[in-house]
Amino acid sequence: MIMLPEIGHYVLILAMMFALALAVLPMMGYLQRNAILLSTAKPLTYLMSGLTCASFIILAIAFAQDDFSVLYVSQHSNSLLPIWYKISAVWGGHEGSLLLWITILTLWAALLAFKSETLPNSTGPVVLSVLGIVATGFLAFILFTSSPFLRILPDQPVDGVDLNPLLQDIGLIIHPPMLYMGYVGFSVAFAFAIAALITGNLNASWARWARPWTNVSWAFLTLGIALGSWWAYYELGWGGWWFWDPVENASLMPWLAGTALIHSLAVTEKRGVFKSWTVLLAIFTFSLSLLGTFLVRSGVLTSVHAFASDPTRGVFILALLVIIIGSSLFLYALRASQVKSQVSFGLTGRESWLLINNILLTILTLTVLLGTLYPLIFDAFNLGKISVGAPYFNAVFSPIALLLIVFMGIGPLAKWHNTKGAMLWRLSWLPAVLAIVLASLVFTFHEFDVYMWVSFAIALWLVLMCLRDWLDKVLAARQSLWQRARKLPRHYYGMQLAHIGVAVSLIGVIFVSMNSTETIVRMAPGDRVDVGGYEFEFLGTRHVEGPNYTADTGVINVYQDGQVITQMLPQKRLYQARQQMMTEAALDPGFTRDLYISLGEPLADGAWGVRIYIKSFVRWIWLGGLLMMAGGLLAAWDKRYRRKTGA
């Protein structure tokens, strides 16, 4: 009798067959000018997407029903696991995470097929066919090396090993899907670029088609990275928000390249320049997404995020990476020489500022790529083991990023083609003076640090430049301020919101770096300690029984000016199935500061080691990420992207 997991496996095989048909038939239709073959693109896309989603749902049902005869379920779930963690456990390991990846890819393809009425009749099927090629490769990867439906009958275990306790958290329910929405979403921009190379349609129109999809992908990737940072901050118990972990870098690299792609697409659409560079950036961005997938799943990295250590999987996905990237670059080499921009622009035109923006973002991407891969290359050639960490990235990445933010403030004020330098100076000097004065006032209350002061002044300057640009636009017209503000396009507000988000995140980074307090103390019941203007009183611990863990919960009252302002309950948990200890930090969040407490190890006489942090403005880091995400979505929602295009 065929059981549900077998159905899930067979459904994946069918999905791969339809993906292969999608990769071949519409492309043949374009080459042969066969309308019938071109018309197969949409139904094949829907079938591929529907079958992949069905397979994902079947795996989720296996988790919900505690089907421990499925090897993957037994390795990543447990009967005591709460139902919401059973569902998130679907992507808690290598096989299910990869199935989520391909499911999101096929959903992007289905959404593109649904919206393809805005594309010319020949372009849409070719774009979908390129996505079919990518989907075929990853479905083959799942079926041949990473099937989540393998059985262990008849010796199935009575209970499962349990989900990694680090992943039993709301942040890890949301973080991977959002991250993958960004990773995989860049495949659409990639498909548009490859379709433009195949069809020879390398004019500005392809950039207009690709822009909203790229903006949405970038917004999701921004949210995914912010959620990962937030999770690391409160779940790992060390109070940090970014560690330059290689797998963190794997998500940062396509984000940086995607940011460059967004700006390059804008120039290509508006002015018809940077055409070949924009195509190369689309290939580069998706290639970095694939590289991140390889790093996480090949076993070459050791990280809390890494899923696999099977060399066979690593070789397969490396081969897939080489085929996709190599063939794309070969096609680019054949076609890009035919693309010439006929439009010129001046040194101070907006095109020049966006070109500088692209150069700096590319340098930042290569900086992170070098720091991530250099230790791996060093080790591969048996030259020893080295570590590239925060000192390298802070010394090399941060100054370039600050310079980039300076140009972010100037670029939107410039006009296309050419801008008078005197006008840029007139618009920039007052925000610069105000930023310097405000930064100096703030630093009168803190120990002066030149680098922090410069960073803070640049962040303030960017915000003031955004406000200045908006005021110039709404006050220049004869209409009322409200009427003119409403008429400004959504993509303009999206750009300004994203730029302000960068400044807000930078302010958060500055203050949490220079004005945070941390201490580790021994506390017995009744002990009090003063930290950063707050008084912490340890009342002792109490035992707590969770659904799949037991915990010692510390009870700590927090006083300010002699009054109790909150009670914090950090935990030390023992997860029973894995017999693994975990620290669950207690947080008292605020707009300008976080109180953060985690329990260390139990000591004699009922005392505990207690780690206490006061983090200034740390939430501004993630607030900035949310603003950037909102800006990306708002820009993608611009009404001009919903206009239909003729055949």
Order of alpha helices (4+ residues) and beta strands (2+ residues): alpha-alpha-alpha-alpha-alpha-alpha-alpha-alpha-alpha-alpha-alpha-alpha-alpha-alpha-alpha-alpha-alpha-alpha-beta-beta-beta-beta-beta-beta-beta-beta-beta-beta-alpha
